């Protein structure tokens, strides 16, 4: 696999939340506004990148039988670091994301990439993979948050442009999260299916 | 009285899945049949009660007195992972029939964010009865939350069993339609919003 492909496969084709359906809890919970989505995406990307690098660097040292607890300790260390950093420098973000920052530890994307990619590949490739998956996760979060924030709060990144009389409040509440996530996932799957069909049709014409 | 209110609040008003968005992975993953959903629910009640009991004891007697609460995330996840393993081994020896019923769900629960999420939540706010952090209240609250989890996942599995028989567009099949169903279910639970 080329380096570029390792980086970009997480953006769309293997998007962690829309295609692989991993990390659904933060996807639903933090997408009430684009700012929250960006913050969560950045925090998860940092953890993914650092834990992938460290795990792939230590892959020959960690005994195979106790690898999962070791991965969890490594991931939890980076999560605690980012938690304290956010509390220190962006207290407003820390307040709005709340318990979902420490919960990056149990985000299946992070442990999944460690198990599926970082413990088999070189440090450079693992870093690219972590970065790509993190960016893909951020893209899907921002996509969902955009729809919810514009329809539900009439604003984009905190700048209101629709008068509050015309807001559809349900989209920033719990049901809106499920509905928007479901419809966006259906749309993306439909597009991916279409692309696959086209590719197949092309190969058979040859 | 305040305990009854607390339980109603935890089960219906602040339902862990449909309002707090914790534990969505098992909610989507193990909800295709009512029986398996019920099994998962019971396993979650069991593990969550035990985990919250242990983690809030640790918080009160180790982390707070030593002033090392910044290690909370690492300590709690390790304790929960070890606890689930231990419960699995003990159940296998002590009660094979219970192990048969719950065994397959136990490893899944380690990575269930609901358990860690509630363990952290009960330590940081006075959500429970306003008395502040207290081990007994925390454990009771976690049991009520887990009952809410079971309620939501069983209702959802019942709906999904019927959904199997319906014809839907190809792109919607599987997870997307399940999410939209969950959205409508969440709307129904919004009706409880001002109950307590």
HADDOCK unambig.tbl for C-alpha pairs under 7 A between the chains (distance, minus, plus):
assign (segid A and resid 24 and name CA) (segid B and resid 24 and name CA) 6.31 0.50 0.50
assign (segid A and resid 24 and name CA) (segid B and resid 25 and name CA) 6.69 0.50 0.50
assign (segid A and resid 25 and name CA) (segid B and resid 21 and name CA) 5.56 0.50 0.50
assign (segid A and resid 25 and name CA) (segid B and resid 22 and name CA) 5.73 0.50 0.50
assign (segid A and resid 25 and name CA) (segid B and resid 23 and name CA) 6.80 0.50 0.50
assign (segid A and resid 25 and name CA) (segid B and resid 24 and name CA) 5.60 0.50 0.50
assign (segid A and resid 28 and name CA) (segid B and resid 21 and name CA) 6.59 0.50 0.50
assign (segid A and resid 29 and name CA) (segid B and resid 21 and name CA) 5.78 0.50 0.50
assign (segid A and resid 73 and name CA) (segid B and resid 74 and name CA) 6.56 0.50 0.50
assign (segid A and resid 76 and name CA) (segid B and resid 73 and name CA) 6.55 0.50 0.50
assign (segid A and resid 76 and name CA) (segid B and resid 74 and name CA) 5.29 0.50 0.50
assign (segid A and resid 77 and name CA) (segid B and resid 74 and name CA) 6.80 0.50 0.50
assign (segid A and resid 80 and name CA) (segid B and resid 73 and name CA) 6.72 0.50 0.50
assign (segid A and resid 99 and name CA) (segid B and resid 117 and name CA) 6.68 0.50 0.50
assign (segid A and resid 99 and name CA) (segid B and resid 121 and name CA) 6.94 0.50 0.50
assign (segid A and resid 102 and name CA) (segid B and resid 73 and name CA) 6.23 0.50 0.50
assign (segid A and resid 103 and name CA) (segid B and resid 113 and name CA) 6.53 0.50 0.50
assign (segid A and resid 103 and name CA) (segid B and resid 117 and name CA) 6.58 0.50 0.50
assign (segid A and resid 106 and name CA) (segid B and resid 111 and name CA) 5.39 0.50 0.50
assign (segid A and resid 106 and name CA) (segid B and resid 112 and name CA) 6.88 0.50 0.50
assign (segid A and resid 106 and name CA) (segid B and resid 113 and name CA) 5.70 0.50 0.50
assign (segid A and resid 174 and name CA) (segid B and resid 18 and name CA) 6.75 0.50 0.50
assign (segid A and resid 174 and name CA) (segid B and resid 19 and name CA) 5.72 0.50 0.50
assign (segid A and resid 174 and name CA) (segid B and resid 186 and name CA) 6.56 0.50 0.50
assign (segid A and resid 175 and name CA) (segid B and resid 183 and name CA) 4.31 0.50 0.50
assign (segid A and resid 175 and name CA) (segid B and resid 184 and name CA) 6.50 0.50 0.50
assign (segid A and resid 175 and name CA) (segid B and resid 186 and name CA) 5.06 0.50 0.50
assign (segid A and resid 175 and name CA) (segid B and resid 187 and name CA) 5.46 0.50 0.50
assign (segid A and resid 176 and name CA) (segid B and resid 183 and name CA) 6.61 0.50 0.50
assign (segid A and resid 178 and name CA) (segid B and resid 179 and name CA) 5.30 0.50 0.50
assign (segid A and resid 178 and name CA) (segid B and resid 180 and name CA) 5.87 0.50 0.50
assign (segid A and resid 178 and name CA) (segid B and resid 182 and name CA) 6.34 0.50 0.50
assign (segid A and resid 178 and name CA) (segid B and resid 183 and name CA) 4.60 0.50 0.50
assign (segid A and resid 179 and name CA) (segid B and resid 179 and name CA) 6.46 0.50 0.50
assign (segid A and resid 179 and name CA) (segid B and resid 180 and name CA) 4.79 0.50 0.50
assign (segid A and resid 179 and name CA) (segid B and resid 183 and name CA) 5.21 0.50 0.50
assign (segid A and resid 182 and name CA) (segid B and resid 176 and name CA) 4.28 0.50 0.50
assign (segid A and resid 182 and name CA) (segid B and resid 177 and name CA) 6.46 0.50 0.50
assign (segid A and resid 182 and name CA) (segid B and resid 179 and name CA) 4.95 0.50 0.50
assign (segid A and resid 182 and name CA) (segid B and resid 180 and name CA) 5.34 0.50 0.50
assign (segid A and resid 183 and name CA) (segid B and resid 176 and name CA) 6.52 0.50 0.50
assign (segid A and resid 185 and name CA) (segid B and resid 176 and name CA) 5.89 0.50 0.50
assign (segid A and resid 186 and name CA) (segid B and resid 171 and name CA) 5.10 0.50 0.50
assign (segid A and resid 186 and name CA) (segid B and resid 172 and name CA) 4.97 0.50 0.50
assign (segid A and resid 186 and name CA) (segid B and resid 176 and name CA) 5.46 0.50 0.50
assign (segid A and resid 187 and name CA) (segid B and resid 171 and name CA) 6.97 0.50 0.50
assign (segid A and resid 189 and name CA) (segid B and resid 171 and name CA) 5.49 0.50 0.50
assign (segid A and resid 190 and name CA) (segid B and resid 171 and name CA) 4.72 0.50 0.50
